[in-house]
Amino acid sequence: MDKKDRMFEIWGDIVEIRPLIISIFTSAILTMGAYFLAPSNGRVKQLFFGLAGAVLGFVISAHFIKPKRIVITERSKRG
């Protein structure tokens, strides 16, 4: 399979399927894990633990899965 076949567009951005699936599963596992590890005496605590798990999943995904695009900036000729 060609590399181009493994890429598709989501919300106007071209992404590879493998890193996308890895990051979704990482965030989902950490979110649900934190939710179920939260003390069961309060629904609000469970919500915040789940939210913290989602943020942690995002940080881990952003750290380990690097962007594939190349951004080139040009300076204008005006001062």
C-alpha positions as CSV (number, residue, x, y, z in Angstrom):
1,M,0.0,0.0,0.0
2,D,1.3,3.4,-1.0
3,K,1.9,6.0,1.8
4,K,-0.7,8.3,0.1
5,D,-3.3,5.6,0.5
6,R,-2.9,5.6,4.2
7,M,-3.7,9.3,4.5
8,F,-7.0,11.0,4.6
9,E,-8.6,14.4,5.3
10,I,-10.1,15.3,8.7
11,W,-11.4,18.9,9.2
12,G,-9.2,20.2,6.4
13,D,-6.0,18.6,7.6
14,I,-4.3,15.5,6.0
15,V,-3.5,12.8,8.6
16,E,-2.0,9.3,8.6
17,I,-4.3,6.7,9.9
18,R,-1.9,4.8,12.2
19,P,-0.8,7.7,14.4
20,L,-4.4,8.9,14.5
21,I,-5.6,5.6,15.8
22,I,-2.8,5.3,18.3
23,S,-3.5,8.8,19.7
24,I,-7.3,8.1,19.9
25,F,-6.7,4.8,21.8
26,T,-4.1,6.4,24.1
27,S,-6.5,9.2,25.1
28,A,-9.5,6.9,25.5
29,I,-7.6,4.4,27.7
30,L,-6.2,7.1,29.9
31,T,-9.5,8.8,30.2
32,M,-11.4,5.7,31.1
33,G,-8.6,4.5,33.4
34,A,-8.6,7.8,35.3
35,Y,-12.4,7.8,35.5
36,F,-12.5,4.3,37.0
37,L,-9.6,5.0,39.4
38,A,-11.4,8.1,40.8
39,P,-13.0,7.8,44.2
40,S,-16.6,6.6,43.8
41,N,-18.1,8.9,46.5
42,G,-18.6,11.8,44.1
43,R,-19.5,12.0,40.4
44,V,-17.7,15.4,40.1
45,K,-14.4,13.8,41.2
46,Q,-14.9,11.1,38.6
47,L,-15.5,13.7,35.9
48,F,-12.4,15.7,36.8
49,F,-10.3,12.5,37.0
50,G,-11.6,11.6,33.5
51,L,-10.8,15.1,32.2
52,A,-7.3,14.9,33.7
53,G,-6.8,11.5,31.9
54,A,-8.0,13.0,28.6
55,V,-5.5,15.9,29.0
56,L,-2.7,13.5,29.9
57,G,-3.6,11.4,26.8
58,F,-3.4,14.5,24.7
59,V,0.0,15.6,26.1
60,I,1.4,12.1,25.6
61,S,0.1,11.9,22.0
62,A,1.4,15.4,21.2
63,H,4.8,14.5,22.6
64,F,5.3,11.2,20.9
65,I,3.5,11.7,17.6
66,K,5.2,14.5,15.7
67,P,3.6,16.5,12.9
68,K,4.5,15.3,9.4
69,R,4.0,18.6,7.6
70,I,6.7,21.1,6.5
71,V,5.8,24.8,7.0
72,I,7.8,27.3,5.0
73,T,7.5,31.0,5.9
74,E,8.6,33.8,3.7
75,R,9.4,37.3,4.8
76,S,7.6,40.1,3.0
77,K,9.8,42.6,1.0
78,R,8.2,45.5,2.8
79,G,9.9,46.5,6.0
